[in-house]
Amino acid sequence: MADHIWTADDVADHFEEAFRTLRKLPPVKARGYFNAWPDIVRTSREIAAMEPQPMRVWPSAASITRLEQTFDWVLWIEEAERKLVWSRAARVPWKQISGELGCDRTTAWRRWQLALTKIASRLNA
């Protein structure tokens, strides 16, 4: 990290990747519940008639490491800025974000840029 000069755009890209990685992780389930029923044996005709299941792509170890770094970065900014940065990483529209913040789109964009610049300057220090 020391040889790389961080910019606000780099930090924004890093947060978007972290959000995508977080979505790829398996869901958290309650412990203690399990299924004791036997597996259903299906015929080849039943299998051919079934709806195809979407393929699940698991994140790599390197992307999980970058996600954990991002979790450390959000401690450097305030809570309102955290929500703003994660909302943009999730590609929430500016109109919805500005409505939640109670300001116009340009002000929300400036606050987002300021939060990313704070993180970038801390990484470059």
C-alpha positions, -999 to 999 in steps of 0.1 A, spaced: 0 0 0 29 24 6 40 25 -30 6 33 -43 -8 68 -43 -44 66 -34 -70 89 -49 -107 93 -41 -116 73 -73 -94 44 -61 -111 44 -27 -145 45 -44 -136 15 -66 -123 -3 -35 -156 2 -17 -176 -10 -47 -155 -42 -49 -159 -47 -11 -197 -44 -15 -197 -69 -43 -176 -93 -22 -199 -89 8 -229 -99 -14 -210 -130 -26 -205 -143 9 -228 -171 21 -258 -161 42 -257 -163 80 -280 -190 93 -292 -197 128 -274 -226 145 -291 -256 159 -316 -262 132 -311 -290 107 -331 -312 84 -334 -349 92 -355 -357 61 -338 -380 35 -328 -365 2 -354 -367 -26 -344 -391 -54 -356 -376 -87 -358 -392 -121 -339 -378 -151 -372 -365 -165 -380 -346 -133 -345 -331 -133 -349 -320 -169 -382 -303 -161 -369 -283 -131 -360 -246 -132 -322 -241 -135 -306 -229 -102 -284 -198 -105 -247 -206 -102 -232 -193 -69 -198 -176 -72 -178 -175 -40 -153 -147 -34 -116 -154 -34 -94 -151 -3 -77 -120 -17 -111 -102 -22 -121 -111 14 -88 -96 26 -95 -64 7 -130 -64 22 -115 -66 57 -92 -37 49 -122 -17 39 -138 -24 72 -108 -8 89 -111 22 67 -146 31 76 -135 37 112 -117 68 99 -148 86 89 -180 95 108 -212 75 108 -231 97 84 -202 95 59 -200 57 63 -237 54 53 -231 77 24 -200 58 11 -217 24 15 -248 36 -2 -228 48 -32 -209 15 -32 -243 -2 -34 -251 21 -64 -281 37 -46 -293 66 -68 -282 101 -58 -318 112 -56 -326 87 -29 -294 95 -10 -300 133 -11 -335 127 1 -322 107 31 -296 134 39 -320 162 34 -298 181 9 -295 185 -28 -276 161 -51 -245 183 -54 -241 187 -17 -244 149 -12 -218 144 -39 -194 168 -22 -199 151 11 -191 117 -6 -160 131 -22 -149 146 11 -153 112 29 -133 95 1 -106 121 2 -103 117 40 -97 80 36 -73 85 6 -52 111 26 -51 88 56 -39 59 33 -13 81 17 1 94 50 
